[in-house]
Each structure stands twice: as C-alpha cells, then as structure tokens.
Amino acid sequence: MMRVGRIGYINCYPVHGAIDRGIVTSPGEFVTGTPTELNNLLAAGELDVSVVSAVEYARNAREYHLLPDLAISCDGPVRSVALFAHRDVHELDGATVIVSASSRTSVHLIELLCREYWQVHPQLVEARAESQDLDALRSLPHDAVLVIGDAALVLAAHDRYAFRYDLGEVWKAWTGLPFVFAVWAARRDADQQAVADVHKALVASRDWGLAHLEELAHAAHEATSISLEVCRTYLSGLDYALSYRHLEGLTSFLRRLAAHGVVRDGTLSFLSVA
C-alpha cells in the first residue's frame, strides 16, 4: 500500500475532505505530520508520496517527481504564514526573530525578504517549540516571531503584537507573483502507476473540496478555536493548483534561493500522468 504524507493543518482540508468522507477512495495509508516531519519522512523513504515544502522539493529534485496541478499557494495574503513583531520591520536590524523548524520554506522566505526586500539583518533563532505552541514561542525573548499554520490564524485574532506581516502578501507586493508554499512530490523509486493513482485521487478530492468550501469551513471551525468567518475567508483565499503562473512564482523563489546557495537551481521535474 502506498504511504502518503498529509499535513494536519486546516489548509489541507480542501485536498483531503472527499477522501476523509469516503467520497473519493483512499489512495493509500496516510501519515500525518508537520511540514518538516513529512519532508524528512519522504527523504528517508518512509513515505512514497507527500505534500512537502517547496524548498524541500528543490533540495531533493533528483530523487522526486512533482505531482502536476496540485499545490498550496496564494496570490496575495496567505493569512497562515506571518511575522508578528513588536516594532516595524524596518527597525528589526540586529533584532531577535524567533522561527520554527516546522516549515523550511517559510523560514527561507523570511530570510529572503529581510535581506532583499526590507533590507534588514535580524538574528533568526530557531525555536525547539512547534509553531503551533504559541505559549512556548511567546515565552522566548524576542522582537518578532514567525508563526505558520492554524496558530497564525489564532494569534492574528488576539492582536498581541503591534505589527503583523503576511508573507504571501509581502511576496506579491515585491514580485507581483503567486507564492507556492508546498507541493506534492513522489519518490522516483516509487511505483509510478500507484503514484499516478494517488495523484488522481488527490486531484478528485481537491476538486470536491473546492466545491464544498462552506462545509469544510464549518468543519475547520469545529476542529479549532478559529471563528467560522476566519475559516471561510482563509480557505477561500488559498489556491490548490499549480498553473503556469504559480510555476513562475515558484521558479522565481527557487532561483533567488539558488543565488544564495540554498538550493541547486529552479529546475522542476513532473510525474507523467498521461
């Protein structure tokens, strides 16, 4: 049976909603984890297919194929990836910014924005606490903190910081392009027909999810402390496709990282599903 990684955050509800409800047949055994945990499991061969950070795909492109037309992206505000700061971002030179190891793409994006867009050089400190553990993150001495996932939606509602910077919105203002946070990738040594079946099921489930966002928003509200209106706005603002324009945004990001030696290049390799 195929081993398929999934993120437990509500941003994946539109991709897994129909599978979870038995409307689309499950394509394998699902393993839930944080983005970084899934990155590591796929790299170790413990998973055959998984949603992974865009940076993780680029780092291991020789080992993976991208699944077409499937991603977690935004074309403007993403809402669930944000820098919360006690002072204006342009005053963060030399300041302490807490980041979590839960999402490598978000950490590299904040590094890039600080260096090239805001032109400040804070000290990024990786927290051992997960990005969802807000109490643990806030207990650390800091001037700003990068928070991702459901926790970012919760923190935004409490307004405990003077400044909040939505990284999807900042990227769009800088480049004019969508930002791709995560993609679905398969190991090249996995059974390709089985991978194609997983891809077909995920796309079918995604299509159902996008047609039932109101139902999924209610489910997200019931599963979290996040208001129904925030869940509704959040899910409707995300994009789960991987069009040419998304690919333009993705390759732009990867090429910028390659210029700093973070990844090799921006070359993309796709699974053939014809």
N, C-alpha and C positions, 0 to 999 in steps of 0.2 A: 504494500500500500504506500502511496506517495505521502511523504511527510511535508506539510505545508505550514509555513510560519504566518502568524497573524498578530497584529498589534491590538492590545486590549482597549485602546482609547476609543472614544465615540466617533472619531473621524473615520474609522473603518466600518461603521455601521452600514453605510450605503453599499459597500462591497460585499459584506457578509450577511446582510439582512435576509435575503432569499434563501441562502444556504442554511442559516440558523433556523429558519422556519420550515425547512423541508420542501420549499417551493422549487428549489434547484438542488439536484442530487449532490451530496458532498463529494468532492473530488479526491478526498484523502483524509488522513489523520491530521487535525490541526494542532499546532503548538503555539500557545500564546506567550508573548514576551515583550519587553521594551524594544525599541528600535535597535539599540546596541546589542542586546542579548540575541536578537534574531540575526543581526549581522554576523555575530560570532558563530552561531549555530550553523548558518549556511556555509560559512567559510570552512568550518570543521567537517562538513559533510554530514552533519546530523539532521539537516533538512535538505529536501530536493528542490523546493520552490519556496520563496518567501518574499514578502514585502521587505525591502531594505532601504537604507538611506542612499541618496543619490551618490554621495561621496564613496560609500562602501562599494557600490557597483563599479565606479570608476577605478578604484584601487584594485579590484579583482576582475576586471573586464575580460582577461584572458581565460578565466575559469567560468564565466557566466554568460548567459544569453538574457537579454531583456525580453519581457513579455510585451507584445505590442498593445497600444491603445489602453494602457492601464497605469495609473499613477495617482499620487496625492499631490495636488498642486493648487496654486492660487494665481489669480490675475489681479492683484491688488491686496487688500487686507486678508490675512490668513486667520487672525484672531487667536490662534492657539500657539503661536511662537512669538514671544515678545520679550523685550528688555524692559524691566521695571527699574527705575532709577530715582534716587533721592535728589538728584540735580540734573540740569540739562546735559545732554550727551556731549556737547562741545566742551563741557567742563570736567570730563572724565579722564583727562590726560593724567596718567600715573595712578588713577583710582583703582580700587579693588572691585572686580566684576566676577561674581560667582557664576560658574557654568556647570551644568550637569553632564555626566558622560552618557546620558540616556539617548542623545541624538547628535551624532557626529556632524551631520550636515548643518544643523543649526549653529553649532559651535564654530565651524569653519565659515559660515555665513557672517556671524557676528565679528569674527576676526577680520574678514574681508571688508565689511562695512566700516569698521573702526579705522582700518588702515587706509582705505582708498576713498571712502565717501565722506565720513565725518572727520577724517584725518586727526584722530586722537590715538593715543597708545596707552590704554589701561592695562593693568595686570590681571590677566584672566586666571582665576583659581578654580580648579576642578573640585567640585564637592563630591564627597562619597555618598551623600544622600541622593536618592532618586529625585527626579524633577517633580514628582507628584507629592513629595513630602515637604509641604510648604513650611511647616513649623521648623523642621530641621534646617531648611535652606535659610530661612529668615533669622535663625539663631546665630548664623555665622556673621562675623564682622564684614560689612560690605557697603559699597556705594551704589551698586546696581546688581541685579540678578537676572540671568536669562532663564525663563521658565517656558516649558513646552507642554503640549497635550492638554488634557482636561484641566489640569492645575492652573494653566494660564487663564482659562476662562473663569475659573473660580476667583483667582486673585484680582483680575480686572474688575470684577463686580464689587470688590471690597474697597477699592480705591485707597490703598495704603501707601502708595508711592506718588510722589509729585509728578513724575513723568513716566509715560509708557510709550514704547516704540514697537510697533507691529512690523516684524522683519519682512513680511510679504509686501506690505505697503511701502516700506523704505526701498526695497529692491525695485519695485515697479517705478517709483519716483526717480531712481537712479538710472535704470536701464530701459524703461518702457516695456519690459518683457514679463511674462509669467514666471513664477518660480516653482520648480519641481522639488519638493522635499523628499519624496520617497517614490520608488519604483518597485515593480515586481520582477524578480530575477530567478532564473533556474540554473542549476549547475549544468555545465556542458556534458558531464558524465552521467546525468540522469536519463532515464528512458524518455526519448523525445516525444513519442506518441502519448505517453502518460502525461507528460508536461503539457502537451497541446490540449489534452482533455481537461487538465486543471485550469488552463487559460480560458477555455471555452466556458467552463462553469463559473469562473470568477467574473468574466465579462457579462454573462447572462444574469448573474446575481447583482452586479453593479447596475445594469440597465433596469432591473426591477426596483432596486433601491432608489434610483434617481426619480422613478415614477411614483414612489411612496415615501417621499421625504417627510411628510407630515406625520405619518405613522412612526417613522424612525426617530423624529424629533421628540415625540411623546415617550418613546422607549428610552431615549437618551436622558430625558428629564427624570424619568422614574428611576434610572440607574445611578444618577448622580445628584449632587446638590445644586446643579445648574438650572436656571429658570427655563421654562418652556420656550419663551421668546428668544433667549440667547441660543438655545439648542437649534431652534428653527433657523435663525439668521446664520448661525455658524455652518450648519450642514448645507444650506442652500448657497453659501458663498464659496464652498470648496469645489474643485474640479477634479474629476477622476479619469480624465482622458489623457492621451499623450500624442497630441496633434503636432503638425509641423511647427506651429508657433511655440508650443510647450518645449519641443526639442530645441528650438532656437534659444529659449531661455536656459535650458539645461546645459547645452554646449557652451553658452556664454559663461555660465558659472564655472564649469569644469575647466575651461581654458584659462580663466582668471586664476583658478587654483593651481593649474599646471605651471603658470608663470612663476608661482612661488614655491614650486617643487612639492606641493601637497599630493597631487596625482600625476600620472604619466602624461596623459593627454585627454582630449574630449571625444575619442572615438567610441561609437556605440555599435553594439552587435545585437541583432534581434533574432528571436526564435522564429523559424519559418513555420507558419500555421496554415499554409495553402493546402 
